[in-house]
Amino acid sequence: MLKVRVIPTLLWKDFGLVKGVSFDSWRRIGPLLPAIKVYNSREVDELILVDIMASREGNIPDYESLDDFADECFIPLTVGGGITNLSQIISLLNSGADKISLNSALFDNPCLVDKASYQFGVQCIVVSIDVRRLGDRFICFSHAGTQNTQRETVSWARELADRGAGEILLTSIDRDGTMQGYDLELIEKVVSAVNIPVIASGGAGNYQHMIDAVKQAGASSVAAASIFHFTEQTPSGAKVAMRDEGIPVRQNLI
């Protein structure tokens, strides 16, 4: 079993960090740069930084700000939000991103995954899938959870994996910010359908939720935001709890 990563998610809106519930990110929680500096020293395996307004408003990525953030980030950084073409990916990588997260643009142009994974390597390309339960179905939503794509989640995940995605960031919109636990059924369905790592996201409220996502649902890694912003639980504490349950985790050198 590969070592499980603990990955804080930073939602970036209008130069600051925000968080809410079910993608209604109304609560401001402070500037971004100090948060990055804190995570540098907290046994974090990676960071995910998403500009949540870029796709919704049709903005291009903010390369200049990313360059400033990356100068202070000493752990692998995945960047998403508003990415629609290869030239933007090149600019983001040149600005300091280590991985690229693609989401909304793929529903109109799924070939972007093929082209990006071919040019930059599968290890560089993360596909982000945001999901709502509608009755007994799991449906993908785009543009920060505002547009119903009508795409069924498992088939979409399988297609993106077949096109060359390196891993999937799978977020339950219904569980986002609730701290009531990951949607284990959703995770298990996607994990069973693809042969690439799946990062569980949306709903973590304690370490046991992370353990369940890995041991019960098969997630390869866990991403979280509210648990780290609003409680005293930490990424290093999550690693200790998972290690105690026999889950292999990375030993950071920081």
C-alpha positions, 0 to 999 in steps of 0.5 A, a space after each residue: 500500500 502506498 503511503 497515505 498523504 494528508 493534504 490541507 485544502 486552501 480555498 482562495 477568494 479575493 486575496 484571502 482564504 474562505 470556508 463555508 458549508 456545501 461550497 457556500 464559502 462565505 466565511 473569511 478565515 484570514 490571509 493566505 500567505 501566513 497559512 502557507 507558512 504555518 503548514 510548512 512546519 506541520 508535517 503536511 505532505 502537500 497543499 491544494 490551493 484553489 481559486 474558487 472564483 476563477 471558473 465561476 467568473 471566467 477569470 484566468 489564473 493569477 500567476 503573479 500571486 501564485 509566484 509570491 505564494 510559491 516562494 514561501 511554500 516548501 511542500 508540493 503545491 497543487 493549484 486549481 481554478 480557472 485553468 482551460 488550456 495548456 499555455 495556462 498550465 505552463 505558466 502555472 508550473 513556471 510560477 511554482 505549482 508542482 501539480 495542476 488540478 483540472 475541473 470545470 473546463 474538462 466538461 467542454 474539453 475532456 481532451 485537455 487531460 490527454 494533452 496535459 498528461 502527455 506533455 507534462 506527465 500523469 504525475 502532474 495532472 490531478 482531476 477534481 470532481 465535485 459531486 452532489 447526491 441527487 436521489 440515488 445518483 451521484 452527479 458531477 457539478 462544475 464552476 465551484 458547484 454551481 452548474 449541474 453537468 448531468 454527468 454521472 460521477 463513476 463514468 466521468 471518473 473512469 473516462 478521466 482516468 482512461 484519458 491519463 489523469 494521475 489522480 482524482 480529487 473527489 469532493 462531496 459538496 453535500 459533506 463539504 464543511 459539515 465535519 460529519 465525515 466523508 461520503 464513504 459510499 461515493 469514495 468506494 464507488 469511484 475507487 472501485 471504478 479506477 486504477 489511479 489514486 483517489 483523494 477523499 475530500 469533503 466532510 472530515 471532522 476528526 481523525 477517525 473520519 480520515 481513517 474510515 476514508 482509507 480503511 473502509 472506502 479505499 481512499 489513497 489520501 485525505 484532503 481537508 480544510 475545516 478540521 484544520 481551520 476551526 479545530 485544534 486537530 492537526 495534520 501531524 495528529 492525523 498521521 499519528 492516528 492513522 499510523 496507530 491504525 496500521 495505515 502507512 503515512 509519510 514521515 516528514 523531515 521538517 
